[in-house]
């Protein structure tokens, strides 16, 4: 059973930074898995923020390029999202995600609010 535990969300002002951390446990095969982050704002669909494939290729939303950085540690089964220069439109619930073997696994989500 794959389990994902997120931490690091909170309330910040525009221009500030946050770092989200996700720890995975259970049947994660880091040789095959894609690990990343999605977000869902109120009234909107869940969208990919950034993800690191098993070959280290990074998929990233255009809206966060140049501001967010994603990194993963296969030994620890963790994936972090460094978010800089945050904007109000980044406000959302952020979900850790692991995709492997045709399955998608989700964390419980962590709220990020950017407001002055």
VEXTIDREN-778374 format. One record per residue (C-alpha): x, y, z; residue in three letters. Coordinates in steps of 0.2 Angstrom, whole numbers, plus 5000, padded with zeros to 4 digits. Layout:
N
XYZALA/...
This chain:
116
500050005000UNK/500850174994UNK/500650315007UNK/501150495004UNK/501350625018UNK/501450805014UNK/502050945024UNK/502551135022UNK/501051225017UNK/500451385025UNK/499951565023UNK/501251685015UNK/501251855007UNK/501551884988UNK/503351864984UNK/503751754998UNK/504351574997UNK/503751405004UNK/504451225003UNK/503351075002UNK/503950905007UNK/503250735003UNK/503750575011UNK/503250415003UNK/503150235010UNK/502550065005UNK/502649994987UNK/503450134978UNK/504650074965UNK/505750224962UNK/506550134947UNK/504850164938UNK/503850294947UNK/503550474942UNK/503450584958UNK/502750754958UNK/501550884964UNK/499850934958UNK/498651074964UNK/496851114965UNK/496151294967UNK/494351314972UNK/493151294957UNK/494551224946UNK/495251064940UNK/496750984948UNK/498251024938UNK/500050964937UNK/501251084945UNK/502850984942UNK/503450804942UNK/505050704940UNK/505050554930UNK/506150394933UNK/507350454920UNK/507450624929UNK/506550714915UNK/505550854923UNK/503750904918UNK/503251084924UNK/501751194922UNK/502251354912UNK/501451454925UNK/502751404938UNK/504351394927UNK/505751504934UNK/504951514951UNK/504751334957UNK/505951194958UNK/505651014961UNK/506850874967UNK/506650694972UNK/507750574983UNK/507450394978UNK/508350324993UNK/507150415005UNK/505650414993UNK/505450594995UNK/504950734983UNK/505150924987UNK/504351074979UNK/505351244982UNK/504151384978UNK/504851554976UNK/504051724971UNK/502351654976UNK/500851744968UNK/499051744974UNK/498551634959UNK/499651504967UNK/498351484981UNK/497751304981UNK/497851134989UNK/499451054984UNK/499450864982UNK/500950744982UNK/500750614968UNK/501650454963UNK/501250374946UNK/501750194943UNK/501150044935UNK/499650134928UNK/499050194945UNK/499050364953UNK/499350384972UNK/498950544981UNK/499350624998UNK/497950705008UNK/498450885002UNK/499151035010UNK/498451205009UNK/499551345002UNK/498751525003UNK/499651674996UNK/498851835001UNK/499252005008UNK/
